[in-house]
Amino acid sequence: MNRLKSPGLLLAIALLSGCSSMDVLTKKQMETEGRLEQVLQAGAAQRTQLSELSRELQELSKKVSDQEATLAAQKSETEALKSQLAALQKSEPVAQTRSTIEVVGAEPARADSESQQQEAYMKAFGIFSANRYDEAISAFTDFIAAYPNSEYAANAQYWIGECHYSRKDYRSALAAFNTVPLKFPKGKKVPDAMLKIAFSQLSLNDQPAARATMQKLVEAFPKSPAAAKARERLNRP
């Protein structure tokens, strides 16, 4: 009887051993699958992180370009104002001498008008330089209304755009910058305005329009500093 049971017992033991081995294999498979899933998740996380870092780098690069363009325009404006102020100071003694000799004359009045224009413009520019953008917009707008034919009118319109841009109001900035070439096509700020039109379009995620604007800038004003920045931006991948 024991002999009869032995084969059955052996079979049961074998089956149990097989189940045990299967359990071990299943467990190992599950562990392997778990590790694989962790690796895949880590890879996905790394890809997401890499994509995020790439996006942040692009944003930082854009901010640097924006800041460089604004600082370059500000520096150019400051140098121009210094030069004009020096010229005006030299001309004032002459105007005063003429006013003592000529009882009636248009030249002193003209000199006074130019002096008032420059003073009003410099005041508005000083407000902008102090980052008081809302006040600066009002000051530049008042200047254009008071002196629409002034040589500073185009510049004032440009800095209105810069005020909006600094406040991240890109639609208002785009409208203000677009006014420069439309209303003052011969103004010195047209190339700078076109560059900031493109930057505003980029900030509004209108890549095709931005590229078209920069290409137009390069073609129209190839030797301008603004065109150099546009070329640099166009050459980026």
LUMMAR-8690 format. One record per residue: x, y, z of N, C-alpha, C in turn; residue number from 1. Coordinates in pm, whole numbers, plus 50000, padded with zeros to 5 digits. Layout:
{{X,Y,Z},{X,Y,Z},{X,Y,Z},NUM}
...
//
This chain:
{{50084,49879,50000},{50000,50000,50000},{50086,50123,50000},1}
{{50197,50115,50075},{50288,50229,50078},{50355,50250,49945},2}
{{50376,50130,49881},{50440,50140,49750},{50349,50207,49649},3}
{{50219,50181,49663},{50125,50242,49570},{50116,50393,49592},4}
{{50131,50427,49713},{50119,50571,49742},{50244,50647,49703},5}
{{50351,50578,49696},{50478,50648,49669},{50478,50723,49537},6}
{{50434,50659,49428},{50434,50735,49302},{50345,50858,49308},7}
{{50227,50843,49372},{50137,50958,49384},{50198,51069,49466},8}
{{50266,51025,49571},{50331,51123,49658},{50441,51195,49585},9}
{{50515,51116,49509},{50624,51177,49430},{50569,51275,49328},10}
{{50455,51237,49268},{50394,51325,49169},{50347,51455,49233},11}
{{50290,51443,49351},{50242,51562,49422},{50358,51653,49459},12}
{{50466,51587,49503},{50585,51666,49539},{50640,51737,49417},13}
{{50640,51665,49305},{50690,51724,49181},{50604,51842,49138},14}
{{50472,51820,49151},{50381,51929,49113},{50400,52051,49203},15}
{{50415,52022,49331},{50437,52132,49425},{50567,52204,49396},16}
{{50669,52126,49362},{50798,52187,49328},{50785,52272,49203},17}
{{50708,52217,49106},{50688,52294,48982},{50614,52423,49009},18}
{{50512,52417,49092},{50436,52539,49127},{50525,52639,49197},19}
{{50609,52584,49287},{50701,52673,49359},{50796,52742,49264},20}
{{50849,52664,49168},{50941,52723,49069},{50869,52827,48984},21}
{{50742,52794,48947},{50664,52889,48868},{50638,53017,48945},22}
{{50610,53001,49074},{50588,53119,49158},{50713,53206,49162},23}
{{50828,53141,49173},{50954,53215,49177},{50976,53290,49046},24}
{{50951,53218,48935},{50969,53281,48803},{50871,53397,48783},25}
{{50747,53372,48826},{50645,53478,48814},{50684,53600,48896},26}
{{50734,53573,49016},{50777,53682,49103},{50892,53760,49041},27}
{{50988,53684,48984},{51102,53749,48919},{51058,53830,48797},28}
{{50961,53773,48723},{50909,53844,48607},{50843,53976,48648},29}
{{50764,53968,48754},{50695,54088,48803},{50796,54192,48851},30}
{{50901,54143,48920},{51005,54235,48967},{51077,54300,48850},31}
{{51105,54218,48748},{51173,54271,48629},{51086,54374,48557},32}
{{50957,54339,48544},{50864,54432,48480},{50853,54562,48560},33}
{{50856,54547,48693},{50851,54666,48778},{50971,54755,48758},34}
{{51091,54691,48752},{51213,54769,48730},{51212,54835,48592},35}
{{51162,54760,48493},{51153,54815,48358},{51060,54935,48354},36}
{{50948,54922,48423},{50853,55033,48428},{50915,55155,48495},37}
{{50993,55130,48601},{51062,55241,48669},{51160,55309,48576},38}
{{51234,55225,48498},{51331,55280,48403},{51260,55364,48297},39}
{{51148,55308,48246},{51072,55381,48144},{51016,55511,48200},40}
{{50964,55504,48323},{50912,55625,48387},{51022,55728,48409},41}
{{51139,55678,48451},{51253,55768,48472},{51294,55831,48340},42}
{{51293,55749,48233},{51329,55803,48101},{51230,55907,48055},43}
{{51100,55880,48077},{50997,55977,48040},{51012,56105,48120},44}
{{51041,56089,48249},{51060,56206,48335},{51181,56287,48290},45}
{{51288,56216,48252},{51408,56285,48205},{51380,56359,48075},46}
{{51303,56294,47985},{51268,56360,47859},{51183,56483,47884},47}
{{51089,56470,47977},{51005,56585,48013},{51089,56698,48072},48}
{{51181,56658,48161},{51269,56758,48224},{51358,56825,48120},49}
{{51409,56745,48026},{51494,56799,47920},{51417,56896,47833},50}
{{51293,56858,47801},{51207,56945,47720},{51178,57075,47793},51}
{{51153,57063,47924},{51124,57182,48006},{51246,57273,48014},52}
{{51363,57212,48033},{51487,57291,48038},{51514,57360,47905},53}
{{51486,57291,47796},{51505,57349,47663},{51413,57468,47644},54}
{{51287,57453,47689},{51191,57563,47678},{51236,57682,47763},55}
{{51281,57654,47886},{51328,57762,47973},{51448,57833,47913},56}
{{51537,57755,47851},{51655,57813,47788},{51616,57905,47673},57}
{{51518,57863,47595},{51469,57947,47485},{51408,58076,47538},58}
{{51331,58063,47646},{51269,58182,47706},{51375,58277,47760},59}
{{51476,58222,47827},{51585,58305,47880},{51662,58373,47767},60}
{{51685,58299,47660},{51755,58354,47544},{51677,58469,47484},61}
{{51546,58453,47478},{51460,58559,47425},{51464,58682,47515},62}
{{51459,58657,47647},{51463,58769,47741},{51595,58845,47730},63}
{{51705,58771,47713},{51836,58835,47697},{51838,58920,47571},64}
{{51785,58865,47461},{51780,58940,47335},{51695,59065,47350},65}
{{51580,59049,47416},{51492,59164,47438},{51563,59272,47520},66}
{{51628,59227,47627},{51696,59322,47715},{51811,59391,47643},67}
{{51885,59315,47563},{51996,59373,47487},{51945,59479,47391},68}
{{51835,59448,47323},{51778,59543,47226},{51731,59671,47296},69}
{{51664,59654,47410},{51615,59771,47485},{51730,59855,47538},70}
{{51831,59789,47596},{51946,59861,47650},{52023,59933,47540},71}
{{52036,59867,47424},{52106,59930,47311},{52031,60054,47265},72}
{{51899,60044,47256},{51818,60159,47216},{51826,60270,47320},73}
{{51825,60232,47447},{51834,60330,47555},{51969,60402,47552},74}
{{52075,60324,47532},{52209,60383,47527},{52222,60479,47410},75}
{{52171,60437,47294},{52174,60523,47175},{52096,60651,47199},76}
{{51981,60636,47263},{51897,60753,47292},{51968,60847,47389},77}
{{52029,60793,47491},{52100,60876,47590},{52215,60952,47526},78}
{{52292,60884,47442},{52405,60949,47374},{52356,61060,47282},79}
{{52246,61033,47211},{52191,61134,47121},{52142,61255,47199},80}
{{52077,61231,47312},{52028,61341,47395},{52144,61423,47452},81}
{{52250,61356,47493},{52367,61428,47544},{52426,61518,47437},82}
{{52438,61464,47316},{52494,61540,47205},{52407,61660,47171},83}
{{52275,61637,47167},{52183,61746,47134},{52180,61850,47245},84}
{{52189,61805,47369},{52190,61898,47481},{52314,61985,47478},85}
{{52429,61925,47447},{52554,62001,47437},{52545,62105,47326},86}
{{52487,62065,47212},{52472,62157,47100},{52378,62271,47136},87}
{{52271,62238,47209},{52175,62340,47250},{52237,62438,47348},88}
{{52319,62386,47440},{52384,62473,47538},{52482,62568,47471},89}
{{52547,62521,47365},{52639,62607,47291},{52564,62716,47215},90}
{{52445,62681,47168},{52368,62777,47088},{52296,62880,47174},91}
{{52275,62851,47302},{52200,62942,47389},{52267,63078,47404},92}
{{52399,63086,47427},{52462,63218,47437},{52444,63301,47311},93}
{{52448,63232,47195},{52428,63303,47068},{52287,63358,47061},94}
{{52191,63276,47101},{52052,63319,47098},{52029,63435,47193},95}
{{52093,63430,47310},{52078,63538,47407},{52139,63668,47354},96}
{{52253,63656,47285},{52317,63775,47227},{52228,63836,47120},97}
{{52169,63750,47038},{52081,63800,46933},{51960,63870,46992},98}
{{51908,63813,47102},{51789,63872,47162},{51817,64010,47219},99}
{{51940,64036,47260},{51974,64169,47311},{51994,64268,47197},100}
{{52037,64216,47080},{52060,64305,46966},{51931,64326,46888},101}
{{51857,64214,46866},{51736,64223,46786},{51616,64233,46878},102}
{{51543,64341,46867},{51425,64360,46950},{51316,64263,46907},103}
{{51303,64244,46775},{51205,64152,46721},{51278,64052,46633},104}
{{51253,63926,46653},{51317,63824,46569},{51257,63688,46597},105}
{{51254,63602,46498},{51193,63470,46512},{51290,63367,46567},106}
{{51420,63390,46549},{51519,63289,46586},{51520,63257,46734},107}
{{51519,63357,46824},{51515,63325,46967},{51391,63246,47005},108}
{{51276,63281,46945},{51153,63209,46975},{51164,63064,46932},109}
{{51227,63044,46815},{51247,62907,46767},{51338,62829,46860},110}
{{51443,62896,46906},{51536,62831,46999},{51464,62793,47128},111}
{{51377,62883,47176},{51300,62853,47297},{51210,62732,47275},112}
{{51146,62726,47157},{51057,62615,47126},{51132,62482,47124},113}
{{51249,62481,47061},{51331,62360,47056},{51376,62318,47196},114}
{{51410,62420,47275},{51452,62392,47412},{51338,62331,47493},115}
{{51217,62382,47474},{51101,62330,47546},{51069,62186,47503},116}
{{51081,62163,47372},{51058,62028,47320},{51155,61928,47382},117}
{{51282,61967,47379},{51385,61877,47431},{51365,61853,47580},118}
{{51330,61957,47651},{51308,61944,47796},{51191,61850,47824},119}
{{51082,61865,47748},{50965,61779,47767},{50997,61634,47732},120}
{{51073,61618,47624},{51109,61482,47582},{51202,61416,47684},121}
{{51302,61489,47730},{51396,61435,47827},{51326,61400,47958},122}
{{51227,61478,47994},{51151,61449,48116},{51076,61316,48101},123}
{{51012,61298,47985},{50939,61173,47960},{51034,61054,47957},124}
{{51149,61074,47893},{51247,60965,47884},{51303,60930,48023},125}
{{51320,61031,48106},{51365,61008,48243},{51264,60926,48323},126}
{{51136,60952,48301},{51031,60875,48368},{51036,60729,48323},127}
{{51056,60709,48192},{51069,60572,48141},{51190,60502,48203},128}
{{51302,60572,48210},{51425,60513,48263},{51410,60475,48410},129}
{{51315,60539,48479},{51288,60507,48619},{51186,60393,48632},130}
{{51151,60332,48518},{51057,60219,48515},{50916,60256,48559},131}
{{50881,60384,48544},{50745,60428,48575},{50668,60431,48443},132}
{{50631,60312,48397},{50584,60296,48260},{50449,60363,48232},133}
{{50355,60354,48324},{50225,60418,48302},{50241,60569,48288},134}
{{50321,60628,48377},{50345,60773,48370},{50419,60809,48241},135}
{{50513,60724,48203},{50591,60750,48082},{50503,60747,47958},136}
{{50409,60653,47952},{50317,60646,47838},{50239,60777,47827},137}
{{50190,60826,47940},{50116,60953,47939},{50205,61068,47897},138}
{{50329,61070,47947},{50422,61179,47915},{50459,61179,47767},139}
{{50488,61063,47711},{50522,61055,47569},{50401,61087,47481},140}
{{50283,61041,47523},{50160,61071,47448},{50133,61220,47447},141}
{{50149,61284,47562},{50130,61430,47571},{50232,61503,47484},142}
{{50354,61451,47480},{50459,61514,47399},{50421,61510,47251},143}
{{50376,61395,47203},{50339,61383,47062},{50222,61475,47029},144}
{{50127,61486,47122},{50012,61574,47101},{50055,61720,47095},145}
{{50151,61757,47180},{50197,61897,47185},{50293,61930,47071},146}
{{50375,61833,47031},{50477,61858,46928},{50472,61747,46821},147}
{{50364,61740,46744},{50349,61631,46646},{50454,61631,46536},148}
{{50512,61749,46509},{50612,61760,46402},{50755,61763,46455},149}
{{50771,61739,46583},{50904,61742,46644},{50990,61627,46593},150}
{{51120,61650,46590},{51212,61543,46551},{51212,61430,46655},151}
{{51159,61459,46774},{51154,61357,46879},{51023,61278,46878},152}
{{50928,61317,46793},{50796,61254,46795},{50803,61104,46766},153}
{{50883,61067,46665},{50896,60924,46631},{50958,60847,46747},154}
{{51058,60908,46810},{51122,60844,46925},{51023,60825,47039},155}
{{50941,60928,47062},{50842,60920,47169},{50745,60805,47143},156}
{{50703,60790,47018},{50613,60680,46984},{50680,60544,47007},157}
{{50808,60536,46973},{50883,60412,46995},{50886,60377,47144},158}
{{50913,60476,47228},{50925,60447,47372},{50790,60416,47436},159}
{{50683,60462,47374},{50550,60418,47420},{50540,60266,47403},160}
{{50588,60219,47287},{50590,60075,47264},{50675,60002,47365},161}
{{50791,60059,47398},{50880,59996,47497},{50814,59990,47634},162}
{{50737,60091,47667},{50665,60091,47796},{50569,59973,47802},163}
{{50490,59957,47697},{50395,59845,47693},{50469,59711,47695},164}
{{50579,59704,47621},{50655,59579,47614},{50712,59543,47750},165}
{{50762,59642,47821},{50819,59618,47955},{50711,59571,48052},166}
{{50588,59611,48027},{50475,59568,48112},{50416,59434,48064},167}
{{50479,59376,47961},{50435,59249,47902},{50297,59258,47838},168}
{{50258,59379,47802},{50134,59399,47726},{50172,59399,47579},169}
{{50191,59279,47524},{50252,59267,47392},{50160,59314,47279},170}
{{50031,59303,47296},{49939,59351,47191},{49945,59503,47180},171}
{{49944,59570,47295},{49956,59717,47293},{50093,59759,47243},172}
{{50195,59683,47280},{50331,59712,47232},{50338,59699,47081},173}
{{50278,59593,47028},{50277,59570,46883},{50210,59686,46811},174}
{{50097,59732,46863},{50026,59844,46801},{50110,59971,46806},175}
{{50176,59996,46919},{50257,60117,46934},{50379,60113,46842},176}
{{50447,59998,46836},{50565,59987,46750},{50526,59997,46602},177}
{{50412,59940,46564},{50366,59948,46426},{50339,60091,46382},178}
{{50303,60176,46478},{50274,60316,46447},{50398,60391,46401},179}
{{50516,60348,46448},{50640,60420,46415},{50666,60423,46265},180}
{{50677,60307,46195},{50700,60314,46051},{50581,60367,45972},181}
{{50460,60351,46026},{50342,60399,45956},{50329,60551,45961},182}
{{50353,60606,46080},{50334,60750,46100},{50463,60829,46081},183}
{{50577,60764,46107},{50706,60832,46095},{50802,60747,46011},184}
{{50772,60727,45883},{50851,60635,45799},{50997,60675,45784},185}
{{51029,60802,45805},{51167,60848,45791},{51237,60865,45926},186}
{{51170,60825,46031},{51227,60840,46165},{51345,60747,46189},187}
{{51435,60789,46275},{51555,60709,46304},{51523,60581,46381},188}
{{51407,60578,46442},{51371,60462,46524},{51298,60352,46447},189}
{{51281,60369,46318},{51208,60269,46240},{51272,60130,46248},190}
{{51405,60117,46229},{51465,59982,46240},{51444,59919,46377},191}
{{51465,59998,46483},{51445,59946,46619},{51299,59905,46640},192}
{{51208,59987,46586},{51066,59956,46601},{51031,59826,46530},193}
{{51089,59805,46412},{51062,59681,46338},{51113,59558,46414},194}
{{51229,59573,46477},{51283,59462,46556},{51189,59429,46672},195}
{{51139,59533,46739},{51051,59508,46853},{50912,59464,46807},196}
{{50873,59498,46684},{50750,59441,46628},{50766,59289,46620},197}
{{50881,59246,46569},{50908,59102,46558},{50912,59035,46695},198}
{{50976,59100,46792},{50983,59043,46927},{50843,59034,46990},199}
{{50761,59134,46963},{50623,59131,47015},{50546,59017,46951},200}
{{50566,58997,46821},{50500,58886,46752},{50546,58751,46807},201}
{{50674,58741,46838},{50725,58618,46900},{50660,58594,47035},202}
{{50645,58700,47112},{50584,58689,47245},{50437,58650,47235},203}
{{50376,58681,47120},{50236,58643,47096},{50226,58510,47021},204}
{{50341,58440,47012},{50349,58308,46948},{50312,58310,46800},205}
{{50341,58421,46734},{50319,58431,46589},{50454,58423,46518},206}
{{50509,58303,46513},{50643,58281,46457},{50654,58323,46310},207}
{{50559,58285,46223},{50571,58323,46082},{50576,58474,46061},208}
{{50489,58547,46133},{50487,58692,46119},{50617,58754,46169},209}
{{50671,58699,46278},{50796,58751,46334},{50912,58732,46236},210}
{{50921,58614,46176},{51028,58589,46079},{51014,58681,45958},211}
{{50891,58700,45913},{50868,58788,45798},{50910,58931,45830},212}
{{50879,58977,45951},{50916,59113,45993},{51067,59128,46000},213}
{{51135,59028,46056},{51281,59036,46067},{51349,59031,45931},214}
{{51296,58950,45840},{51351,58945,45705},{51332,59078,45633},215}
{{51216,59139,45655},{51188,59271,45596},{51284,59375,45653},216}
{{51310,59368,45782},{51403,59460,45848},{51543,59446,45789},217}
{{51590,59323,45774},{51724,59298,45720},{51736,59352,45577},218}
{{51630,59336,45499},{51632,59384,45361},{51627,59537,45353},219}
{{51545,59599,45440},{51526,59744,45434},{51641,59822,45498},220}
{{51695,59769,45608},{51800,59840,45682},{51916,59744,45713},221}
{{51984,59694,45611},{52085,59588,45630},{52202,59625,45720},222}
{{52236,59753,45729},{52353,59795,45806},{52319,59842,45948},223}
{{52193,59839,45983},{52153,59888,46115},{52182,59784,46223},224}
{{52208,59828,46347},{52226,59733,46458},{52104,59643,46478},225}
{{51985,59700,46453},{51863,59620,46467},{51862,59504,46367},226}
{{51909,59530,46245},{51915,59425,46143},{52013,59315,46184},227}
{{52124,59355,46247},{52223,59257,46294},{52160,59163,46396},228}
{{52080,59218,46486},{52013,59136,46587},{51907,59047,46522},229}
{{51841,59101,46419},{51740,59021,46348},{51806,58903,46276},230}
{{51920,58929,46213},{51992,58820,46144},{52033,58711,46243},231}
{{52082,58755,46359},{52123,58660,46463},{52006,58573,46506},232}
{{51891,58636,46521},{51771,58563,46564},{51722,58468,46454},233}
{{51730,58513,46329},{51686,58429,46217},{51773,58306,46199},234}
{{51899,58317,46236},{51993,58206,46218},{51985,58101,46328},235}
{{51906,58128,46429},{51891,58029,46536},{51805,57913,46487},236}
{{51834,57792,46533},{51755,57676,46490},{51613,57682,46544},237}
//
